[in-house]
């Protein structure tokens, strides 16, 4: 019987992990149920999520295709930057197929014995990246794949420059005022406040990225805010970006604000709805000129960042040696 393996012992797998999204409206309920650990959403909750997707893209789900493109772009970047090594990228999603475990099993089926895992999120938290790593590690051990992981890359010089460039370009949209009059708000997805008792590095890593970007761009009037908190009945990290925009306008007279969602790397629901629709609606009500920076998506500097940290993990962990 012919050997079904695609790759030899020299190949190094790269498991590219991200949150995942449904590919069509009829998949939303299963997706939401998976997020809720098997508990189906109420009709009201389901209708609200469907409505958000319909509002931003009329039923087309950009995150899924964006993630596909990021994986493809990373593969091309690895091929170009490190032609001496045989990297093979696989996708693994947290809440949609192909799941993280599917990606690992696909590697094993293709004959991959050594791999690196990397998440499309620069900042580490036990509740986010840590969860991806835990699932991938368990699947890798079961499949017989030796896997090491990139836990964070929030201060990589190319990442900082890519974000800084977007801040510079976005500030040019405020043609009516000097850029120094624009308040810059760096944001990321909120997490339950209990991570503070766990000494989780997530908040500080986000502030470190914010400081680095502000320093690179010469922005002095900036602060950090959270967004997209879950409705779970417990307290989440704040201040929330919507509440902060309202406060800045009413208490400090801020009329110009730029949101830079540094915790996200592609256009998806938390950007296209929470910022582009919800935050813009509030800004319109307040009479505040609000802009946001473009997302990284397949930005070459971001792809080079990912390729660099993957290669560094190979060297540092002895993967592929």
KEKE-3310 file (N, C-alpha, C; in steps of 0.2 Angstrom, whole numbers, plus 5000, padded with zeros to 4 digits):
npx = (5004:5003:5012:5005:5009:5014:5026:5043:5056:5062:5053:5045:5032:5020:5008:4996:4986:4970:4955:4943:4928:4911:4907:4896:4879:4871:4879:4881:4874:4879:4893:4892:4887:4898:4907:4901:4904:4896:4883:4868:4864:4852:4837:4836:4850:4856:4850:4855:4868:4868:4862:4873:4883:4876:4874:4887:4893:4883:4881:4892:4908:4921:4932:4935:4940:4950:4959:4962:4970:4980:4987:4991:4999:5009:5015:5020:5029:5038:5043:5050:5059:5066:5073:5080:5075:5061:5046:5029:5013:4999:4981:4973:4959:4950:4936:4930:4929:4943:4947:4959:4964:4961:4970:4983:4981:4981:4994:5001:4996:5001:5014:5022:5033:5039:5035:5030:5020:5010:5000:4988:4989:4997:4999:5001:4990:4984:4971:4968:4979:4986:4976:4975:4987:4987:4977:4983:4995:4991:4985:4995:5004:4996:4996:5009:5018:5031:5030:5034:5031:5026:5024:5022:5024:5024:5032:5040:5051:5047:5033:5029:5033:5024:5012:5014:5015:5002:4996:5002:4997:4983:4981:4983:4970:4963:4961:4956:4962:4977:4988:4992:4981:4973:4966:4973:4968:4972:4967:4961:4954:4944:4946:4940:4941:4947:4959:4969:4972:4979:4991:4993:5001:4995:4988:4999:5008:5001:5001:5014:5016:5008:5015:5027:5023:5018:5029:5037:5029:5029:5018:5010:4998:4989:4980:4975:4961:4948:4939:4924:4919:4913:4897:4895:4892:4901:4914:4923:4939:4942:4944:4929:4930:4919:4913:4923:4926:4914:4916:4928:4924:4914:4920:4933:4933:4936:4936:4941:4947:4957:4956:4966:4966:4976:4976:4971:4973:4967:4953:4938:4923:4924:4930:4925:4911:4910:4918:4918:4904:4897:4905:4907:4894:4891:4900:4895:4884:4889:4895:4908:4924:4929:4941:4949:4963:4970:4969:4981:4981:4986:4998:5015:5026:5020:5018:5032:5036:5029:5035:5048:5048:5043:5054:5064:5059:5061:5075:5079:5072:5077:5069:5068:5081)
npy = (4994:5011:5024:5036:5048:5065:5072:5072:5068:5079:5090:5104:5107:5120:5126:5136:5146:5152:5161:5158:5157:5156:5150:5152:5158:5148:5141:5148:5145:5133:5137:5147:5139:5131:5140:5143:5132:5120:5123:5128:5144:5156:5160:5174:5178:5172:5178:5191:5189:5185:5196:5205:5200:5201:5215:5219:5213:5208:5194:5188:5182:5189:5187:5173:5171:5180:5175:5163:5169:5175:5163:5158:5168:5168:5156:5158:5168:5162:5152:5161:5168:5158:5147:5136:5128:5117:5122:5119:5125:5124:5126:5129:5131:5139:5138:5133:5123:5120:5113:5116:5103:5096:5102:5098:5084:5083:5087:5076:5065:5069:5066:5074:5076:5085:5102:5119:5129:5144:5158:5169:5181:5194:5195:5187:5178:5168:5164:5165:5164:5154:5144:5140:5134:5124:5115:5112:5106:5094:5088:5086:5078:5066:5063:5061:5071:5082:5097:5114:5130:5147:5160:5173:5189:5202:5214:5214:5221:5223:5221:5232:5242:5240:5243:5256:5263:5262:5270:5282:5285:5285:5296:5306:5307:5316:5330:5342:5347:5349:5334:5332:5336:5325:5312:5297:5280:5265:5249:5232:5216:5213:5204:5193:5201:5193:5189:5197:5193:5182:5186:5188:5191:5198:5211:5220:5217:5222:5236:5238:5236:5247:5258:5257:5259:5272:5279:5277:5283:5296:5300:5308:5310:5298:5284:5268:5257:5245:5233:5225:5216:5201:5195:5189:5189:5191:5203:5212:5217:5235:5252:5252:5255:5262:5268:5276:5284:5292:5298:5305:5314:5322:5325:5330:5337:5331:5330:5324:5308:5293:5276:5263:5247:5237:5224:5215:5207:5206:5210:5208:5203:5210:5221:5226:5227:5231:5242:5249:5251:5251:5259:5270:5274:5279:5290:5298:5302:5310:5319:5318:5316:5301:5289:5274:5264:5254:5237:5223:5211:5204:5211:5213:5216:5211:5197:5194:5196:5185:5174:5176:5174:5161:5154:5157:5150:5137:5137:5140:5130:5118:5112:5103:5101)
npz = (5000:4996:5004:5013:5018:5016:5018:5022:5035:5037:5036:5045:5054:5055:5066:5064:5074:5078:5083:5076:5066:5060:5044:5037:5039:5044:5052:5063:5075:5080:5081:5091:5101:5104:5109:5120:5128:5124:5128:5122:5114:5119:5110:5109:5111:5100:5089:5091:5089:5075:5069:5071:5063:5050:5049:5047:5036:5028:5028:5024:5029:5035:5043:5043:5030:5030:5039:5033:5022:5030:5034:5022:5018:5027:5025:5012:5016:5025:5016:5007:5016:5023:5015:5016:5025:5028:5030:5034:5034:5044:5048:5064:5073:5087:5089:5078:5064:5053:5069:5082:5086:5074:5066:5071:5070:5056:5052:5058:5050:5038:5040:5048:5061:5069:5076:5076:5086:5084:5088:5081:5088:5097:5111:5127:5137:5150:5148:5135:5124:5131:5133:5119:5117:5127:5122:5110:5113:5120:5110:5101:5109:5109:5096:5093:5089:5091:5098:5100:5107:5102:5113:5115:5106:5107:5107:5096:5084:5070:5071:5079:5071:5060:5066:5071:5059:5054:5063:5060:5047:5050:5058:5049:5043:5051:5045:5049:5061:5071:5072:5086:5093:5093:5102:5106:5107:5113:5111:5117:5117:5131:5146:5159:5175:5185:5181:5185:5198:5195:5191:5178:5162:5152:5153:5155:5145:5134:5137:5136:5122:5118:5123:5116:5103:5104:5107:5095:5086:5091:5098:5111:5118:5124:5129:5137:5133:5136:5126:5120:5130:5138:5142:5155:5168:5178:5183:5171:5163:5163:5159:5148:5130:5124:5135:5139:5128:5129:5141:5140:5130:5137:5149:5147:5135:5123:5106:5095:5091:5090:5087:5091:5088:5096:5101:5091:5076:5063:5052:5060:5069:5081:5078:5065:5069:5083:5084:5071:5069:5081:5090:5082:5080:5093:5093:5083:5089:5099:5092:5089:5081:5075:5071:5066:5066:5052:5051:5053:5046:5031:5031:5026:5035:5047:5044:5042:5055:5061:5055:5059:5073:5073:5067:5076:5087:5082:5082:5095:5103:5097:5088:5074:5072)
capx = (5000:5007:5013:5000:5013:5016:5032:5048:5057:5065:5048:5043:5025:5018:5001:4994:4980:4966:4949:4939:4922:4907:4908:4889:4874:4868:4884:4882:4872:4884:4898:4890:4886:4905:4910:4897:4905:4891:4877:4866:4862:4845:4835:4838:4857:4858:4847:4859:4875:4867:4861:4879:4886:4872:4876:4894:4895:4878:4881:4899:4912:4928:4937:4938:4944:4956:4963:4965:4975:4986:4990:4994:5004:5014:5018:5024:5035:5043:5047:5055:5064:5070:5072:5084:5070:5054:5040:5022:5008:4992:4977:4969:4954:4948:4929:4927:4933:4947:4949:4966:4966:4961:4977:4988:4980:4983:5001:5003:4994:5006:5021:5025:5035:5041:5031:5030:5013:5009:4993:4987:4988:5004:5000:4999:4986:4982:4964:4968:4985:4987:4971:4977:4993:4985:4974:4988:5000:4988:4984:5002:5006:4992:4997:5016:5021:5035:5028:5035:5026:5028:5019:5020:5029:5021:5037:5044:5052:5043:5026:5029:5033:5018:5006:5016:5014:4995:4994:5004:4992:4976:4981:4982:4963:4961:4963:4954:4966:4984:4988:4993:4975:4969:4967:4974:4965:4974:4962:4961:4948:4944:4945:4938:4945:4951:4966:4974:4974:4983:4997:4993:5005:4991:4987:5006:5011:4997:5003:5021:5015:5006:5021:5032:5020:5017:5036:5039:5026:5029:5011:5010:4991:4986:4978:4973:4955:4946:4933:4921:4919:4908:4891:4895:4889:4907:4917:4928:4943:4939:4937:4927:4931:4913:4912:4929:4925:4909:4919:4933:4921:4910:4923:4939:4931:4939:4932:4945:4950:4959:4956:4971:4965:4982:4975:4968:4977:4963:4946:4933:4917:4926:4933:4920:4905:4911:4922:4916:4897:4894:4908:4905:4887:4892:4904:4891:4879:4892:4898:4916:4927:4932:4944:4953:4969:4969:4971:4987:4979:4992:5004:5021:5029:5017:5020:5039:5036:5027:5040:5054:5047:5043:5061:5067:5057:5065:5082:5079:5070:5080:5065:5070:5089)
capy = (5000:5017:5028:5042:5054:5069:5075:5068:5069:5086:5095:5106:5109:5126:5126:5143:5146:5158:5160:5155:5160:5152:5151:5154:5160:5142:5138:5152:5142:5128:5140:5150:5134:5129:5145:5142:5125:5115:5126:5132:5151:5158:5163:5181:5178:5170:5183:5196:5188:5184:5203:5209:5198:5203:5222:5221:5211:5205:5187:5186:5182:5191:5184:5166:5172:5184:5170:5159:5173:5175:5157:5157:5173:5166:5150:5161:5172:5157:5149:5166:5170:5152:5142:5131:5124:5115:5123:5118:5128:5121:5130:5126:5136:5137:5137:5131:5118:5115:5114:5115:5096:5094:5104:5093:5077:5083:5086:5069:5061:5071:5063:5079:5074:5091:5107:5125:5132:5151:5161:5175:5186:5195:5196:5181:5177:5161:5163:5166:5160:5148:5139:5137:5130:5118:5110:5109:5102:5088:5084:5084:5072:5060:5061:5059:5076:5086:5103:5119:5136:5154:5162:5180:5193:5209:5219:5212:5227:5223:5222:5239:5247:5240:5246:5263:5265:5263:5276:5288:5286:5286:5303:5311:5308:5322:5336:5349:5349:5346:5328:5333:5337:5319:5307:5290:5275:5258:5244:5225:5212:5213:5198:5193:5204:5189:5187:5201:5189:5177:5189:5186:5196:5201:5219:5223:5216:5227:5242:5238:5237:5254:5263:5256:5262:5279:5281:5276:5288:5303:5302:5309:5310:5292:5279:5262:5255:5238:5233:5218:5212:5196:5196:5182:5190:5193:5209:5211:5223:5241:5255:5250:5260:5266:5272:5280:5290:5297:5302:5310:5320:5326:5328:5333:5340:5328:5330:5320:5302:5288:5270:5258:5240:5233:5217:5212:5207:5206:5213:5203:5206:5215:5227:5228:5229:5234:5248:5253:5252:5253:5265:5276:5277:5284:5296:5302:5305:5314:5325:5317:5313:5295:5285:5269:5261:5248:5230:5221:5207:5201:5216:5210:5216:5206:5191:5193:5195:5178:5170:5177:5170:5153:5152:5158:5144:5131:5137:5140:5123:5113:5109:5102:5100)
capz = (5000:4995:5010:5012:5021:5011:5020:5025:5042:5037:5037:5051:5054:5059:5068:5065:5078:5079:5087:5072:5065:5056:5037:5034:5044:5047:5056:5069:5081:5082:5083:5097:5106:5105:5113:5127:5130:5123:5130:5116:5116:5119:5104:5109:5110:5093:5085:5092:5085:5068:5067:5070:5057:5045:5049:5045:5030:5024:5028:5022:5036:5033:5048:5040:5024:5032:5043:5027:5019:5034:5034:5016:5017:5032:5022:5007:5019:5027:5010:5005:5021:5025:5010:5019:5030:5025:5034:5031:5038:5045:5052:5069:5076:5093:5090:5072:5060:5057:5076:5084:5086:5067:5063:5073:5067:5049:5052:5059:5044:5033:5041:5051:5067:5073:5074:5081:5087:5085:5088:5078:5094:5100:5118:5130:5143:5151:5146:5128:5121:5135:5131:5113:5118:5131:5118:5105:5116:5122:5103:5099:5112:5107:5089:5092:5086:5095:5096:5104:5105:5103:5118:5113:5101:5107:5106:5090:5081:5064:5073:5082:5065:5056:5070:5071:5052:5053:5067:5057:5042:5052:5060:5043:5042:5054:5042:5052:5067:5072:5075:5093:5096:5093:5108:5104:5112:5111:5114:5116:5120:5138:5149:5166:5180:5190:5178:5189:5204:5193:5189:5171:5159:5147:5153:5155:5138:5130:5139:5133:5115:5117:5124:5111:5097:5105:5107:5088:5082:5094:5101:5119:5121:5123:5135:5135:5135:5134:5122:5118:5136:5137:5146:5159:5175:5182:5181:5166:5164:5160:5156:5141:5126:5123:5141:5139:5123:5132:5147:5137:5127:5141:5155:5145:5129:5117:5100:5090:5094:5085:5091:5088:5092:5095:5103:5086:5070:5057:5052:5062:5072:5087:5074:5060:5072:5090:5083:5065:5069:5088:5093:5077:5081:5098:5091:5079:5094:5103:5088:5090:5075:5077:5066:5068:5062:5048:5054:5050:5040:5028:5031:5026:5042:5052:5041:5044:5062:5063:5052:5063:5079:5072:5065:5082:5091:5079:5084:5102:5105:5094:5083:5067:5072)
cpx = (5004:5007:5009:5003:5015:5023:5037:5050:5060:5060:5046:5036:5024:5011:4999:4987:4977:4959:4944:4932:4918:4908:4901:4884:4871:4873:4884:4880:4877:4891:4898:4890:4893:4908:4907:4898:4900:4884:4874:4864:4855:4843:4837:4846:4859:4856:4852:4866:4874:4866:4868:4883:4883:4874:4882:4895:4889:4878:4888:4904:4919:4933:4940:4942:4951:4961:4966:4971:4981:4990:4994:5000:5010:5018:5023:5030:5040:5047:5052:5061:5069:5070:5076:5080:5064:5049:5034:5017:5002:4988:4974:4965:4951:4940:4926:4932:4937:4949:4956:4968:4966:4968:4982:4987:4982:4990:5003:5002:4999:5013:5025:5027:5037:5037:5032:5022:5014:5002:4993:4985:4994:5004:4997:4995:4984:4975:4963:4973:4986:4982:4972:4982:4992:4982:4979:4993:4997:4987:4990:5005:5003:4994:5005:5020:5025:5034:5031:5031:5029:5022:5017:5026:5027:5026:5042:5045:5048:5035:5025:5029:5027:5013:5008:5014:5007:4993:4996:4999:4985:4976:4981:4975:4960:4963:4961:4958:4973:4984:4989:4987:4971:4971:4968:4972:4968:4969:4964:4955:4949:4943:4943:4943:4950:4958:4971:4976:4979:4990:4998:4996:5001:4990:4994:5009:5007:4999:5010:5021:5013:5011:5026:5029:5020:5024:5038:5036:5026:5022:5012:5003:4988:4984:4976:4965:4953:4940:4930:4920:4913:4903:4891:4893:4895:4910:4923:4933:4940:4945:4936:4928:4925:4912:4917:4928:4919:4912:4924:4930:4917:4914:4930:4938:4935:4934:4935:4948:4951:4959:4961:4970:4971:4982:4973:4973:4974:4956:4941:4928:4919:4928:4927:4913:4906:4914:4918:4908:4895:4898:4907:4898:4887:4895:4900:4886:4882:4895:4906:4918:4931:4935:4947:4958:4967:4972:4977:4985:4985:4998:5011:5026:5027:5019:5028:5040:5035:5033:5047:5054:5046:5050:5065:5066:5061:5072:5083:5077:5073:5075:5068:5078:5090)
cpy = (5006:5021:5034:5048:5058:5072:5070:5070:5076:5092:5097:5109:5116:5127:5133:5143:5152:5156:5157:5159:5156:5154:5154:5155:5154:5139:5142:5149:5137:5131:5144:5145:5131:5134:5145:5135:5120:5117:5130:5139:5151:5160:5171:5182:5177:5175:5189:5195:5188:5192:5206:5207:5201:5211:5223:5219:5207:5197:5184:5187:5183:5188:5177:5167:5176:5179:5165:5163:5174:5169:5156:5162:5171:5160:5153:5165:5167:5153:5154:5167:5164:5147:5136:5126:5123:5116:5122:5120:5124:5126:5126:5132:5134:5135:5135:5126:5122:5117:5113:5108:5093:5096:5100:5086:5077:5083:5079:5064:5063:5069:5069:5076:5080:5097:5113:5127:5140:5153:5167:5180:5187:5194:5189:5182:5170:5159:5163:5161:5154:5143:5136:5132:5123:5113:5108:5105:5095:5084:5082:5078:5066:5058:5060:5065:5080:5093:5108:5125:5143:5157:5169:5184:5200:5215:5218:5219:5228:5224:5229:5243:5246:5243:5254:5266:5266:5269:5282:5290:5288:5293:5308:5312:5314:5328:5342:5351:5346:5339:5327:5334:5331:5314:5300:5285:5268:5254:5237:5222:5211:5205:5198:5196:5200:5187:5191:5197:5184:5179:5187:5192:5200:5209:5222:5223:5221:5234:5243:5240:5245:5259:5263:5260:5269:5282:5282:5282:5295:5305:5302:5308:5304:5289:5273:5261:5248:5238:5225:5214:5207:5198:5189:5183:5191:5199:5208:5218:5229:5246:5253:5256:5265:5271:5278:5286:5295:5301:5307:5316:5325:5329:5332:5336:5338:5327:5326:5314:5297:5282:5265:5251:5235:5226:5212:5212:5207:5209:5207:5207:5211:5222:5230:5230:5233:5241:5252:5254:5255:5259:5271:5279:5282:5290:5301:5306:5310:5320:5324:5314:5307:5292:5279:5267:5255:5242:5228:5216:5203:5206:5212:5210:5212:5199:5189:5192:5188:5173:5170:5173:5163:5151:5152:5152:5138:5131:5136:5133:5117:5109:5108:5101:5093)
cpz = (5000:5002:5008:5015:5015:5012:5023:5032:5042:5038:5044:5050:5058:5060:5069:5068:5079:5082:5083:5071:5060:5048:5033:5040:5047:5051:5063:5075:5084:5085:5090:5103:5108:5110:5120:5130:5130:5125:5125:5118:5116:5112:5103:5108:5103:5089:5085:5088:5078:5065:5066:5064:5050:5044:5046:5038:5026:5023:5026:5028:5034:5037:5045:5034:5025:5035:5038:5024:5023:5034:5028:5015:5022:5028:5016:5010:5022:5021:5007:5009:5023:5021:5011:5023:5026:5030:5030:5036:5038:5050:5058:5073:5082:5093:5083:5068:5055:5064:5077:5083:5079:5064:5065:5070:5059:5048:5053:5053:5038:5034:5045:5058:5072:5071:5079:5080:5088:5084:5085:5083:5097:5107:5122:5136:5144:5149:5138:5125:5125:5134:5124:5114:5122:5126:5113:5107:5118:5115:5101:5102:5110:5100:5088:5088:5091:5094:5102:5102:5106:5107:5117:5109:5101:5106:5100:5086:5074:5066:5075:5076:5061:5059:5069:5064:5051:5057:5063:5051:5044:5055:5055:5041:5045:5051:5045:5058:5067:5075:5083:5097:5096:5099:5105:5109:5109:5114:5113:5119:5127:5140:5156:5171:5184:5187:5182:5195:5202:5191:5181:5167:5154:5147:5152:5148:5133:5131:5136:5126:5114:5118:5119:5104:5098:5104:5099:5084:5085:5097:5108:5122:5120:5129:5132:5137:5133:5130:5122:5124:5135:5143:5150:5166:5180:5179:5176:5166:5160:5161:5149:5137:5124:5129:5141:5134:5126:5137:5144:5134:5132:5147:5153:5138:5123:5112:5094:5093:5089:5090:5087:5091:5091:5097:5097:5080:5063:5058:5054:5066:5077:5084:5070:5063:5078:5089:5077:5065:5076:5091:5088:5078:5087:5097:5087:5084:5098:5099:5088:5084:5077:5071:5070:5064:5058:5052:5050:5045:5038:5027:5031:5032:5047:5050:5043:5051:5064:5061:5056:5069:5078:5071:5072:5087:5089:5082:5091:5105:5102:5089:5076:5067:5072)
residu = (UNK:UNK:UNK:UNK:UNK:UNK:UNK:UNK:UNK:UNK:UNK:UNK:UNK:UNK:UNK:UNK:UNK:UNK:UNK:UNK:UNK:UNK:UNK:UNK:UNK:UNK:UNK:UNK:UNK:UNK:UNK:UNK:UNK:UNK:UNK:UNK:UNK:UNK:UNK:UNK:UNK:UNK:UNK:UNK:UNK:UNK:UNK:UNK:UNK:UNK:UNK:UNK:UNK:UNK:UNK:UNK:UNK:UNK:UNK:UNK:UNK:UNK:UNK:UNK:UNK:UNK:UNK:UNK:UNK:UNK:UNK:UNK:UNK:UNK:UNK:UNK:UNK:UNK:UNK:UNK:UNK:UNK:UNK:UNK:UNK:UNK:UNK:UNK:UNK:UNK:UNK:UNK:UNK:UNK:UNK:UNK:UNK:UNK:UNK:UNK:UNK:UNK:UNK:UNK:UNK:UNK:UNK:UNK:UNK:UNK:UNK:UNK:UNK:UNK:UNK:UNK:UNK:UNK:UNK:UNK:UNK:UNK:UNK:UNK:UNK:UNK:UNK:UNK:UNK:UNK:UNK:UNK:UNK:UNK:UNK:UNK:UNK:UNK:UNK:UNK:UNK:UNK:UNK:UNK:UNK:UNK:UNK:UNK:UNK:UNK:UNK:UNK:UNK:UNK:UNK:UNK:UNK:UNK:UNK:UNK:UNK:UNK:UNK:UNK:UNK:UNK:UNK:UNK:UNK:UNK:UNK:UNK:UNK:UNK:UNK:UNK:UNK:UNK:UNK:UNK:UNK:UNK:UNK:UNK:UNK:UNK:UNK:UNK:UNK:UNK:UNK:UNK:UNK:UNK:UNK:UNK:UNK:UNK:UNK:UNK:UNK:UNK:UNK:UNK:UNK:UNK:UNK:UNK:UNK:UNK:UNK:UNK:UNK:UNK:UNK:UNK:UNK:UNK:UNK:UNK:UNK:UNK:UNK:UNK:UNK:UNK:UNK:UNK:UNK:UNK:UNK:UNK:UNK:UNK:UNK:UNK:UNK:UNK:UNK:UNK:UNK:UNK:UNK:UNK:UNK:UNK:UNK:UNK:UNK:UNK:UNK:UNK:UNK:UNK:UNK:UNK:UNK:UNK:UNK:UNK:UNK:UNK:UNK:UNK:UNK:UNK:UNK:UNK:UNK:UNK:UNK:UNK:UNK:UNK:UNK:UNK:UNK:UNK:UNK:UNK:UNK:UNK:UNK:UNK:UNK:UNK:UNK:UNK:UNK:UNK:UNK:UNK:UNK:UNK:UNK:UNK:UNK:UNK:UNK:UNK:UNK:UNK:UNK:UNK:UNK:UNK:UNK:UNK:UNK:UNK:UNK:UNK:UNK:UNK:UNK:UNK:UNK:UNK:UNK:UNK:UNK)
# end
